[in-house]
Amino acid sequence: MPKLKYLSLFVLVFQNTALVLTLRYSRIVQGPRYLVSTAVTIAEGAKVLVCLSVILYNNGVIATLNILKTEWTLPRLAKVSVPAILYTVQNNLLYIALSHLDAATYQVTYQLKILTTALFSALMLKKSLSRVQWGSLVILMVAVALVQVGFGENYLELSAQTIVRGHFSA
């Protein structure tokens, strides 16, 4: 079981890194650009198809149709539509951020969602965090601050407007 845990971690790290690097490259390469909304829609559609395929493989056609009939009700779809819309907006902003920031700055800044989630869960949900968790959040903040200082010449060559637009999109 520990091997599966580390394999999963490796695959997720590889996938996340490859995603950022390929998206960044696709946004800065010269030539005609694709529509961000189209890319997000195709990616989400592919995820739906993969999920439906897994359900179909595990349950068969009749059981899958019954699952879809009982699970995909209007009240349930209405409940999940709010986070789905927010997720779609976030994915669109991901492309905008990668168009205006270098990959390293984007990747570290994007991790601030962990900090905001932890702070909101502690403040609003009264959830307590361990010392290790708070220490990890401090390390994350320091890493973000170091990257924001701009240790590379590429960062200094970008316009202030581009940097601000990228940070707000991330």
Secondary structure as GFF3:
##gff-version 3
##sequence-region A 1 170
A	DSSP	alpha_helix	2	28	.	.	.	ID=ss1
A	DSSP	alpha_helix	36	59	.	.	.	ID=ss2
A	DSSP	alpha_helix	61	71	.	.	.	ID=ss3
A	DSSP	alpha_helix	74	100	.	.	.	ID=ss4
A	DSSP	alpha_helix	103	110	.	.	.	ID=ss5
A	DSSP	alpha_helix	112	123	.	.	.	ID=ss6
A	DSSP	alpha_helix	131	149	.	.	.	ID=ss7
A	DSSP	alpha_helix	153	157	.	.	.	ID=ss8
A	DSSP	alpha_helix	160	169	.	.	.	ID=ss9
###
